[in-house]
Structure formats: C-alpha cells, structure tokens
C-alpha cells in the first residue's frame, strides 16, 4: 500500500505538470519549478543545503540550484517522482520524513491557483498528519511564545504547555498549513485569551 507521503509526492508531480513551470506557489517568490528545484536539492544534493544558512557555503547551493534549474520541468518531475536511489525510496523513511513536507508543498501549488478548494483527506492520511504534527509541533509554534493546543474536535495535541492556551480547531490538514505559516488555510477557529490568540496569529510560524 502506498503511504500518504508517497501519494502526496506523486500528486505534487502531477499538479506541477498540470499548472506548468512558471505557475505561482505559496512559497513567496517561488514558481513551481523553483519549488521542485528546492525539493530535489534536499533529496539529491543534501550537502548543499547548509549553503542556505552559512554564507561561505552558499556557492554549494548556487551550483546545485543552477544544475537543476537548467533542466526542463518534465525532467525534474521524473526525478522527483522516483526517489531512488535516495533513502526516501524506503517507505518507512518517506513516511517519517516526508509526510508533512510533501503535503504542505502539494498544497503550496494547489492553493496558489485561483480555483483552489480544500480537499477531504482519508482517515489514514489524517492519522499520518497528526503523528507528524505531534513530533514537529513544538518547533512550529515556538515563535509565538504562548501555550498552544490544536484540535479537530476529536483529536487534540498540546504543542506548547502552559495555562490558558491559545486553541486552534479545524481539520488537521488546515492546522498543519496554519502552523507552517501558510495564509491559505480554511475554516479554522481560534479560542483562548485574546492576547495569546493574537500572538499566535501574528507570529511567523514554521521553520
């Protein structure tokens, strides 16, 4: 059975081909092709990634970006669709590392298009997102500096402990997108002390 992480990888590839290289994404300043270049560097040239954060290593990133950017979108999609021979070809690794990565970036492409609509997720996909959110959530909400609880009305997770938390309720996919700083989320409700809710909503969330 294909994992949700793998199905999102494949769906992102299909969406990229459907909208084209120059289509916008929710990643500020990035086109669809830019996003695929980012994902391929992460998987195929991981030693270049520190160049994003360390100035003296930036030439590594620049070379990797140039290498992939020179290729047509169709070739990038072929490489992204099949993660072999990287560790992500192992389903357990893909599930552990890429569940949220590919869900968020798939939505980055979908929701940047004018006609986007929130989509239903299977119970299995929702379980995988909750599992990943519990692992990553503390880091995601740290910039807000307030206690945070998220819930879909049935399942909940405390992402930062403390009295009188800010509470966010909605579908888990929408919670994930909000916590990754995406503005294009759907039907969330916020409760709790107004100052804490305001701090959460105005914080630069995500990594």
C-alpha positions as CSV (number, residue, x, y, z in Angstrom):
1,X,0.0,0.0,0.0
2,X,1.3,3.4,-1.0
3,X,1.9,5.7,2.0
4,X,0.3,9.1,2.2
5,X,3.7,10.7,2.0
6,X,4.4,8.8,-1.3
7,X,0.9,9.6,-2.7
8,X,1.5,13.3,-2.0
9,X,4.8,13.1,-3.8
10,X,3.1,11.7,-6.8
11,X,0.2,14.2,-6.6
12,X,2.6,17.1,-6.4
13,X,4.4,15.9,-9.5
14,X,1.1,15.6,-11.4
15,X,0.0,19.1,-10.2
16,X,3.3,20.6,-11.3
17,X,2.9,19.3,-14.8
18,X,-0.7,20.4,-14.9
19,X,0.0,24.1,-13.9
20,X,3.4,24.5,-15.5
21,X,6.9,25.7,-14.6
22,X,6.0,29.4,-14.1
23,X,2.9,29.0,-12.1
24,X,3.0,30.6,-8.6
25,X,3.2,28.8,-5.3
26,X,2.5,29.9,-1.7
27,X,6.3,30.0,-1.1
28,X,7.0,33.7,-1.6
29,X,8.9,34.3,-4.8
30,X,9.0,30.7,-5.9
31,X,7.5,29.4,-9.0
32,X,6.5,25.7,-9.4
33,X,9.9,25.0,-10.9
34,X,11.7,26.8,-8.1
35,X,9.8,24.5,-5.6
36,X,10.8,21.4,-7.4
37,X,14.4,22.5,-7.6
38,X,14.3,23.0,-3.8
39,X,12.9,19.5,-3.2
40,X,15.4,17.9,-5.5
41,X,18.4,19.6,-3.8
42,X,17.0,18.5,-0.4
43,X,16.9,14.8,-1.7
44,X,19.7,14.6,-4.2
45,X,22.2,17.2,-3.1
46,X,21.8,17.4,0.7
47,X,25.4,18.5,1.2
48,X,24.4,21.8,-0.5
49,X,21.6,22.7,1.9
50,X,23.8,24.3,4.6
51,X,24.5,26.9,1.9
52,X,21.1,28.4,2.7
53,X,22.3,29.3,6.2
54,X,26.1,29.7,6.1
55,X,27.4,32.4,3.7
56,X,30.7,30.8,3.0
57,X,28.9,27.6,1.8
58,X,26.5,29.5,-0.4
59,X,28.4,28.5,-3.6
60,X,27.4,24.9,-3.0
61,X,23.8,25.9,-3.0
62,X,24.2,28.1,-6.1
63,X,25.8,25.3,-8.0
64,X,23.1,22.8,-7.1
65,X,20.4,25.3,-8.0
66,X,21.9,26.0,-11.3
67,X,22.3,22.3,-12.1
68,X,18.6,21.6,-11.5
69,X,17.2,24.9,-12.8
70,X,18.9,24.2,-16.2
71,X,16.7,21.1,-16.7
72,X,13.1,21.3,-18.1
73,X,10.3,20.8,-15.7
74,X,9.4,17.4,-17.2
75,X,12.9,16.0,-16.3
76,X,12.7,17.4,-12.8
77,X,9.3,15.7,-12.3
78,X,10.7,12.4,-13.5
79,X,13.5,12.6,-10.9
80,X,11.2,13.8,-8.1
81,X,8.5,11.1,-8.8
82,X,11.0,8.3,-8.3
83,X,13.2,8.9,-5.2
84,X,15.5,6.0,-5.9
85,X,18.4,5.7,-5.1
86,X,18.0,8.1,-2.1
87,X,16.9,6.9,1.4
88,X,13.4,8.3,0.6
89,X,12.8,5.3,-1.6
90,X,12.4,3.3,1.6
91,X,8.7,3.7,2.6
92,X,9.4,3.9,6.3
93,X,11.9,6.8,5.7
94,X,9.5,8.5,3.3
95,X,6.7,8.3,5.9
96,X,8.8,9.5,8.7
97,X,10.4,12.5,6.9
98,X,8.1,13.5,4.1
99,X,4.5,13.2,5.3
100,X,4.2,16.9,6.1
101,X,6.9,18.0,3.6
102,X,5.0,16.8,0.6
103,X,1.5,17.5,1.9
104,X,2.5,21.2,2.5
105,X,4.3,21.6,-0.8
106,X,1.5,19.9,-2.7
107,X,-0.9,22.5,-1.1
108,X,1.6,25.3,-1.9
109,X,1.0,24.6,-5.6
110,X,-2.7,23.8,-5.3
111,X,-3.7,26.8,-3.2
112,X,-1.7,29.3,-5.2
113,X,-4.1,28.7,-8.1
114,X,-7.3,30.9,-8.2
115,X,-9.7,28.0,-8.2
116,X,-8.3,26.0,-5.2
117,X,-10.6,24.3,-2.8
118,X,-9.9,22.5,0.4
119,X,-9.9,18.7,-0.2
120,X,-11.0,15.9,2.0
121,X,-8.3,13.6,3.4
122,X,-8.7,9.9,4.1
123,X,-8.6,8.7,7.8
124,X,-5.2,7.2,7.2
125,X,-3.8,10.5,5.8
126,X,-5.2,12.3,8.8
127,X,-3.6,9.9,11.2
128,X,-0.2,10.3,9.5
129,X,-0.5,14.1,9.7
130,X,-1.4,14.0,13.4
131,X,1.5,11.7,14.0
132,X,3.9,14.1,12.2
133,X,2.4,17.2,13.8
134,X,2.9,15.9,17.3
135,X,6.6,15.4,16.5
136,X,7.1,18.8,14.8
137,X,4.6,21.0,16.6
138,X,6.7,22.3,19.4
139,X,9.2,23.8,17.0
140,X,6.5,25.1,14.7
141,X,4.8,27.2,17.4
142,X,7.9,28.3,19.3
143,X,7.9,31.8,17.6
144,X,4.5,32.6,19.1
145,X,5.9,32.2,22.7
146,X,2.5,31.2,24.1
147,X,0.8,27.9,25.1
148,X,-0.9,26.3,22.1
149,X,-3.4,23.4,21.8
150,X,-4.7,22.2,18.4
151,X,-7.7,20.1,17.8
152,X,-10.0,18.8,15.1
153,X,-12.8,18.4,17.6
154,X,-12.0,14.8,18.4
155,X,-8.2,14.5,18.4
156,X,-6.0,17.1,20.0
157,X,-2.4,17.9,20.7
158,X,-0.7,20.2,23.2
159,X,2.1,21.8,21.2
160,X,3.3,24.2,23.9
161,X,2.3,23.7,27.6
162,X,1.1,26.4,29.9
163,X,-2.0,27.9,31.5
164,X,-4.9,29.3,29.4
165,X,-3.5,28.3,26.0
166,X,-4.5,29.6,22.6
167,X,-6.6,26.9,21.0
168,X,-7.0,26.3,17.3
169,X,-9.6,24.0,15.9
170,X,-10.1,22.7,12.4
171,X,-9.3,19.8,10.1
172,X,-5.8,18.5,10.6
173,X,-4.6,19.5,7.1
174,X,-5.7,23.1,7.7
175,X,-3.9,23.1,11.1
176,X,-0.7,21.9,9.5
177,X,-0.8,24.6,6.9
178,X,-1.5,27.3,9.5
179,X,1.4,26.1,11.7
180,X,3.7,26.2,8.7
181,X,2.8,29.8,8.2
182,X,0.6,29.4,5.1
183,X,-2.1,32.1,4.9
184,X,-4.3,30.0,2.5
185,X,-5.9,27.8,5.1
186,X,-9.6,27.1,5.5
187,X,-12.2,27.2,8.3
188,X,-10.1,27.4,11.5
189,X,-11.5,28.7,14.8
190,X,-9.3,30.4,17.5
191,X,-10.2,30.5,21.2
192,X,-8.5,31.5,24.4
193,X,-7.1,34.7,25.9
194,X,-7.2,37.4,23.2
195,X,-3.6,38.4,23.7
196,X,-2.4,34.8,23.3
197,X,-4.5,34.2,20.3
198,X,-3.2,37.5,18.8
199,X,0.4,36.4,19.5
200,X,-0.2,33.1,17.8
201,X,-1.9,34.5,14.8
202,X,0.7,37.2,14.2
203,X,3.8,35.1,14.8
204,X,6.0,33.9,12.0
205,X,5.2,30.2,12.4
206,X,7.1,27.3,10.9
207,X,10.8,26.6,10.3
